[in-house]
Amino acid sequence: MAAAVKYQPTRLLGHVFAPGSSRSFGRSLSMPSASRNTHHHKLNLIHASISHVDPTPLSISDDSSTETESTLILIRHGESLWNEKNLFTGCCDVPLTMRGVEEAIEAGKRISYIPVDVIFTSKLIRAQMTAMLAMTQHHRKKVPIIIHNESEQAKTWTQVYSEKTTKQSIPVITAWQLNERMYGELQGLNKEETAERYGKEKVYEWRRSFDIPPPQGESLEMCSQRAVAYFKDFIEPQLRSGKHVLVAAHGNSLRSIIMYLEKLNSQEVTNLELSTGIPLLYIYKEGNFISRGSPVGPTEAGVYAFSQSLAVYREQLDEMSHN
Ligand SMILES: O=C(O)[C@H](O)COP(=O)(O)O
């Protein structure tokens, strides 16, 4: 008999996608075989940098089986200074505004009781700031620490020599493959002026279509070829091993990943919009991704009780904070 948990199911608010029940996908996600040495080398480096991390125990013990499930949280960065100026940003590296900082902290509150064992983010400061600010709100109080594997010296000079400290840390992996899509000759241009110059339809096509790139830039399809490949090769294996993952990235690199997770077609992804700083929650179980919309608040029971193991984890944190 499943253990009774304090947090009872309530309907999740703020579904980002079509309202209604969660959508799980029967497709078993097999990790593509990696042939390139650099790829294996990078995979080993990631495994090495987080192998010490024991997945936060989240297992359901019930009559039928002890199934392990893991959580995936996706967050688009908070508002950036160029978002505020309505400029195309792409791969330009600009920081958050104060509002973006507040959005990141609010996002952190909303996921503050959901387990995070490893964080993936892009090479761009607005996504890295969002990840680090969000984690200041987490009740587990582990320290996110950016992993530097870019050279042998970087690895040596950033070595942590305390097992206890290592166990109290969350590795943060930065990857250019998660960068925002490169907006080419639109980067730095004002979106409204660009629409006046090229026409609203053309700019909408560049911004939201799947396979039409902006001038000298990436289409969403081109972006997904790097972002989704990275997700499959480096992030999915972590989920499969039971680790709970937070990905802090960008509007389009995340749209391409969600297109993969939700099996959206090129028309559906055109209609997919991601707000800045809103966390999206998925449960990964037996190779399937179950979309759970966006947690509205840290106390929202629905986030924890729709998956009993999350509810148990929530209670463990409550007990930790009372001890
Ligand atoms: O790169 C940008 O300008 C924004 O991050 C996303 O822009 P978009 O909403 O036009 O894709």
The ligand as an SDF file (V2000), in Angstrom:
LIG
                    3D

 11 10  0  0  0  0  0  0  0  0999 V2000
   17.0650   36.1030  -28.8430 O   0  0  0  0  0  0  0  0  0  0  0  0
   16.1360   36.8540  -28.5680 C   0  0  0  0  0  0  0  0  0  0  0  0
   15.9170   37.9650  -29.0830 O   0  0  0  0  0  0  0  0  0  0  0  0
   15.1210   36.3660  -27.5400 C   0  0  0  0  0  0  0  0  0  0  0  0
   15.7780   35.6510  -26.6000 O   0  0  0  0  0  0  0  0  0  0  0  0
   14.1320   35.4710  -28.2270 C   0  0  0  0  0  0  0  0  0  0  0  0
   13.6650   36.2110  -29.2170 O   0  0  0  0  0  0  0  0  0  0  0  0
   12.3600   35.7280  -29.9750 P   0  0  0  0  0  0  0  0  0  0  0  0
   11.2530   35.7320  -28.9530 O   0  0  0  0  0  0  0  0  0  0  0  0
   12.2110   36.7250  -31.0630 O   0  0  0  0  0  0  0  0  0  0  0  0
   12.6950   34.3350  -30.4620 O   0  0  0  0  0  0  0  0  0  0  0  0
  1  2  2  0
  2  3  1  0
  2  4  1  0
  4  5  1  0
  4  6  1  0
  6  7  1  0
  7  8  1  0
  8  9  2  0
  8 10  1  0
  8 11  1  0
M  END
$$$$
